[in-house]
Amino acid sequence: MDKFTQLTGVAAPLPIVNVDTDMIIPKDYLKTIKRTGLAEGLFAEMRLNEDGSENPDFVLNKPAYREATILVAGDNFGCGSSREHAPWALLDRGIRCVISTSFADIFYNNCFKNGILPVQVSPEELDELMDDANRGSNAVLTVDLDSQTITGPDGGSIKFEIDAFKKHCLINGLDDIGLTLEKADSITSYESKLSENRPWV
């Protein structure tokens, strides 16, 4: 998993509440267990017209936001089913940070396991960041995980809270497998002693 320390990038505004995982990645795109190639399904029902062409009114199709790496979204982002394809699709599109007032628990935890930072802010702070995000190509935010701050294009800063363990995992690029591998020496030692003391096991 890629480390997350500091991210500076264009923030795209998505002022929609209750964006569920089916909106993030519709069920038609869940036929794979690969984490790549899912960007084409990201927000497909909003991003694409019925004939498959791009909807020019959808934010990520607008020239200023095509390279966005941050999403500023409405309340209760990632609700609905527990599909891990949702953070996979965001990551495949280049989104490394989602900012909202609240997240569904499973989606929130899945983000950390896939190198995405979900940041929870107050409604007033979200309004400020949404205003920043509406500046088009000038909607550049800097998200610093170490200092736990979001800095806007005018230099204003917002502090956010995050669980210390989840922060540690993101900064060091540790998913569940990475956390296990950190204990590789202890595991090897245990297995060696076990084979010596209980060879029948």
DOKE-212320 format. One record per residue (C-alpha): residue number from 1; x, y, z. Coordinates in nm, 3 decimals. Layout:
+-----+---------+---------+---------+
|  nr |       x |       y |       z |
+-----+---------+---------+---------+
| NUM |       X |       Y |       Z |
...
+-----+---------+---------+---------+
***
This chain:
+-----+---------+---------+---------+
|  nr |       x |       y |       z |
+-----+---------+---------+---------+
|   1 |   0.000 |   0.000 |   0.000 |
|   2 |   0.132 |   0.346 |  -0.088 |
|   3 |   0.221 |   0.568 |   0.205 |
|   4 |   0.016 |   0.879 |   0.275 |
|   5 |   0.207 |   1.166 |   0.432 |
|   6 |   0.113 |   1.488 |   0.255 |
|   7 |  -0.109 |   1.546 |  -0.047 |
|   8 |  -0.139 |   1.868 |  -0.246 |
|   9 |  -0.391 |   1.857 |  -0.526 |
|  10 |  -0.710 |   1.984 |  -0.684 |
|  11 |  -1.019 |   1.921 |  -0.475 |
|  12 |  -1.344 |   1.838 |  -0.655 |
|  13 |  -1.675 |   1.943 |  -0.495 |
|  14 |  -1.947 |   1.678 |  -0.468 |
|  15 |  -2.215 |   1.842 |  -0.250 |
|  16 |  -2.444 |   1.539 |  -0.242 |
|  17 |  -2.554 |   1.377 |   0.084 |
|  18 |  -2.584 |   0.999 |   0.130 |
|  19 |  -2.358 |   0.903 |  -0.160 |
|  20 |  -2.375 |   0.526 |  -0.126 |
|  21 |  -2.134 |   0.264 |  -0.251 |
|  22 |  -2.364 |   0.177 |  -0.542 |
|  23 |  -2.337 |   0.536 |  -0.661 |
|  24 |  -1.959 |   0.525 |  -0.618 |
|  25 |  -1.925 |   0.198 |  -0.814 |
|  26 |  -2.247 |   0.044 |  -0.958 |
|  27 |  -2.301 |  -0.331 |  -0.927 |
|  28 |  -2.234 |  -0.386 |  -1.298 |
|  29 |  -1.865 |  -0.322 |  -1.230 |
|  30 |  -1.828 |  -0.572 |  -0.946 |
|  31 |  -1.742 |  -0.870 |  -1.165 |
|  32 |  -1.371 |  -0.845 |  -1.091 |
|  33 |  -1.159 |  -0.889 |  -0.779 |
|  34 |  -0.877 |  -0.685 |  -0.932 |
|  35 |  -0.816 |  -0.341 |  -0.788 |
|  36 |  -0.732 |  -0.186 |  -1.124 |
|  37 |  -0.957 |  -0.086 |  -1.413 |
|  38 |  -1.239 |   0.022 |  -1.183 |
|  39 |  -1.199 |   0.394 |  -1.255 |
|  40 |  -1.421 |   0.352 |  -1.561 |
|  41 |  -1.708 |   0.260 |  -1.330 |
|  42 |  -1.653 |   0.535 |  -1.076 |
|  43 |  -1.976 |   0.736 |  -1.037 |
|  44 |  -2.079 |   0.582 |  -1.371 |
|  45 |  -2.449 |   0.658 |  -1.338 |
|  46 |  -2.376 |   1.026 |  -1.279 |
|  47 |  -2.062 |   1.055 |  -1.489 |
|  48 |  -2.192 |   0.888 |  -1.805 |
|  49 |  -2.496 |   0.940 |  -2.025 |
|  50 |  -2.713 |   0.646 |  -2.133 |
|  51 |  -2.517 |   0.614 |  -2.458 |
|  52 |  -2.188 |   0.585 |  -2.267 |
|  53 |  -2.070 |   0.935 |  -2.347 |
|  54 |  -1.949 |   1.165 |  -2.071 |
|  55 |  -2.196 |   1.387 |  -1.892 |
|  56 |  -2.027 |   1.728 |  -1.920 |
|  57 |  -2.210 |   1.855 |  -1.611 |
|  58 |  -2.059 |   1.597 |  -1.375 |
|  59 |  -1.776 |   1.749 |  -1.173 |
|  60 |  -1.502 |   1.496 |  -1.255 |
|  61 |  -1.570 |   1.540 |  -1.628 |
|  62 |  -1.503 |   1.913 |  -1.611 |
|  63 |  -1.154 |   2.013 |  -1.735 |
|  64 |  -1.058 |   2.179 |  -1.406 |
|  65 |  -1.129 |   1.863 |  -1.205 |
|  66 |  -1.012 |   1.582 |  -1.430 |
|  67 |  -0.690 |   1.547 |  -1.231 |
|  68 |  -0.852 |   1.594 |  -0.889 |
|  69 |  -0.695 |   1.389 |  -0.611 |
|  70 |  -0.921 |   1.512 |  -0.330 |
|  71 |  -1.299 |   1.485 |  -0.305 |
|  72 |  -1.503 |   1.722 |  -0.086 |
|  73 |  -1.834 |   1.546 |  -0.036 |
|  74 |  -2.167 |   1.575 |   0.143 |
|  75 |  -2.269 |   1.408 |   0.467 |
|  76 |  -2.279 |   1.028 |   0.516 |
|  77 |  -2.042 |   0.942 |   0.232 |
|  78 |  -1.996 |   0.574 |   0.149 |
|  79 |  -2.319 |   0.445 |   0.302 |
|  80 |  -2.502 |   0.141 |   0.166 |
|  81 |  -2.344 |  -0.198 |   0.096 |
|  82 |  -1.999 |  -0.287 |   0.222 |
|  83 |  -1.831 |  -0.334 |  -0.116 |
|  84 |  -1.457 |  -0.272 |  -0.101 |
|  85 |  -1.470 |  -0.194 |  -0.474 |
|  86 |  -1.579 |   0.159 |  -0.375 |
|  87 |  -1.241 |   0.270 |  -0.234 |
|  88 |  -1.069 |   0.064 |  -0.504 |
|  89 |  -1.249 |   0.267 |  -0.772 |
|  90 |  -1.166 |   0.599 |  -0.606 |
|  91 |  -0.801 |   0.503 |  -0.575 |
|  92 |  -0.787 |   0.380 |  -0.935 |
|  93 |  -0.916 |   0.723 |  -1.041 |
|  94 |  -0.644 |   0.893 |  -0.836 |
|  95 |  -0.853 |   1.007 |  -0.540 |
|  96 |  -0.635 |   0.975 |  -0.227 |
|  97 |  -0.844 |   1.180 |   0.016 |
|  98 |  -1.217 |   1.223 |   0.078 |
|  99 |  -1.342 |   1.499 |   0.307 |
| 100 |  -1.692 |   1.493 |   0.456 |
| 101 |  -1.883 |   1.556 |   0.777 |
| 102 |  -1.942 |   1.182 |   0.825 |
| 103 |  -1.874 |   0.844 |   0.667 |
| 104 |  -2.032 |   0.501 |   0.682 |
| 105 |  -1.820 |   0.291 |   0.918 |
| 106 |  -1.729 |   0.009 |   0.678 |
| 107 |  -1.638 |   0.244 |   0.395 |
| 108 |  -1.435 |   0.457 |   0.638 |
| 109 |  -1.231 |   0.160 |   0.755 |
| 110 |  -1.189 |   0.024 |   0.401 |
| 111 |  -1.034 |   0.355 |   0.297 |
| 112 |  -0.752 |   0.315 |   0.548 |
| 113 |  -0.687 |  -0.039 |   0.430 |
| 114 |  -0.640 |   0.089 |   0.073 |
| 115 |  -0.430 |   0.402 |   0.119 |
| 116 |  -0.709 |   0.660 |   0.112 |
| 117 |  -0.742 |   0.919 |   0.387 |
| 118 |  -1.103 |   0.992 |   0.488 |
| 119 |  -1.116 |   1.320 |   0.680 |
| 120 |  -1.411 |   1.412 |   0.898 |
| 121 |  -1.478 |   1.784 |   0.955 |
| 122 |  -1.758 |   1.995 |   1.100 |
| 123 |  -2.044 |   2.122 |   0.879 |
| 124 |  -1.900 |   2.475 |   0.899 |
| 125 |  -1.556 |   2.355 |   0.796 |
| 126 |  -1.705 |   2.153 |   0.511 |
| 127 |  -1.881 |   2.467 |   0.384 |
| 128 |  -1.545 |   2.646 |   0.377 |
| 129 |  -1.375 |   2.359 |   0.195 |
| 130 |  -1.666 |   2.327 |  -0.049 |
| 131 |  -1.621 |   2.696 |  -0.133 |
| 132 |  -1.251 |   2.633 |  -0.190 |
| 133 |  -1.329 |   2.331 |  -0.408 |
| 134 |  -1.562 |   2.538 |  -0.627 |
| 135 |  -1.268 |   2.745 |  -0.750 |
| 136 |  -1.198 |   2.510 |  -1.039 |
| 137 |  -0.830 |   2.468 |  -1.122 |
| 138 |  -0.748 |   2.704 |  -0.833 |
| 139 |  -0.916 |   2.465 |  -0.587 |
| 140 |  -0.587 |   2.335 |  -0.451 |
| 141 |  -0.579 |   2.194 |  -0.099 |
| 142 |  -0.288 |   2.054 |   0.100 |
| 143 |  -0.372 |   1.768 |   0.335 |
| 144 |  -0.092 |   1.698 |   0.582 |
| 145 |  -0.146 |   1.380 |   0.780 |
| 146 |   0.147 |   1.432 |   1.015 |
| 147 |   0.019 |   1.769 |   1.140 |
| 148 |  -0.344 |   1.668 |   1.077 |
| 149 |  -0.423 |   1.986 |   0.886 |
| 150 |  -0.595 |   2.090 |   0.565 |
| 151 |  -0.465 |   2.413 |   0.413 |
| 152 |  -0.674 |   2.600 |   0.159 |
| 153 |  -0.568 |   2.810 |  -0.141 |
| 154 |  -0.580 |   3.128 |   0.070 |
| 155 |  -0.360 |   2.979 |   0.342 |
| 156 |  -0.635 |   2.913 |   0.593 |
| 157 |  -0.591 |   2.592 |   0.791 |
| 158 |  -0.831 |   2.339 |   0.942 |
| 159 |  -0.728 |   2.083 |   1.203 |
| 160 |  -0.876 |   1.734 |   1.192 |
| 161 |  -0.875 |   1.437 |   1.429 |
| 162 |  -0.775 |   1.084 |   1.340 |
| 163 |  -0.718 |   0.759 |   1.527 |
| 164 |  -0.347 |   0.723 |   1.612 |
| 165 |  -0.323 |   0.363 |   1.490 |
| 166 |  -0.492 |   0.438 |   1.158 |
| 167 |  -0.261 |   0.737 |   1.114 |
| 168 |   0.042 |   0.515 |   1.180 |
| 169 |  -0.075 |   0.264 |   0.919 |
| 170 |  -0.129 |   0.528 |   0.649 |
| 171 |   0.196 |   0.714 |   0.709 |
| 172 |   0.388 |   0.386 |   0.691 |
| 173 |   0.185 |   0.232 |   0.409 |
| 174 |   0.071 |  -0.062 |   0.619 |
| 175 |  -0.237 |  -0.262 |   0.524 |
| 176 |  -0.337 |  -0.580 |   0.710 |
| 177 |  -0.072 |  -0.783 |   0.527 |
| 178 |   0.193 |  -0.520 |   0.597 |
| 179 |   0.105 |  -0.522 |   0.966 |
| 180 |   0.143 |  -0.900 |   0.973 |
| 181 |   0.478 |  -0.887 |   0.794 |
| 182 |   0.604 |  -0.645 |   1.059 |
| 183 |   0.583 |  -0.944 |   1.294 |
| 184 |   0.760 |  -1.181 |   1.052 |
| 185 |   1.059 |  -1.244 |   1.282 |
| 186 |   0.835 |  -1.322 |   1.579 |
| 187 |   0.617 |  -1.550 |   1.366 |
| 188 |   0.920 |  -1.736 |   1.230 |
| 189 |   1.062 |  -1.775 |   1.581 |
| 190 |   0.732 |  -1.907 |   1.714 |
| 191 |   0.693 |  -2.154 |   1.429 |
| 192 |   1.050 |  -2.276 |   1.479 |
| 193 |   0.997 |  -2.334 |   1.853 |
| 194 |   0.663 |  -2.499 |   1.786 |
| 195 |   0.818 |  -2.748 |   1.542 |
| 196 |   1.089 |  -2.831 |   1.796 |
| 197 |   0.861 |  -2.871 |   2.096 |
| 198 |   0.559 |  -3.020 |   1.921 |
| 199 |   0.686 |  -3.187 |   1.603 |
| 200 |   0.358 |  -3.375 |   1.568 |
| 201 |   0.163 |  -3.055 |   1.510 |
+-----+---------+---------+---------+
***
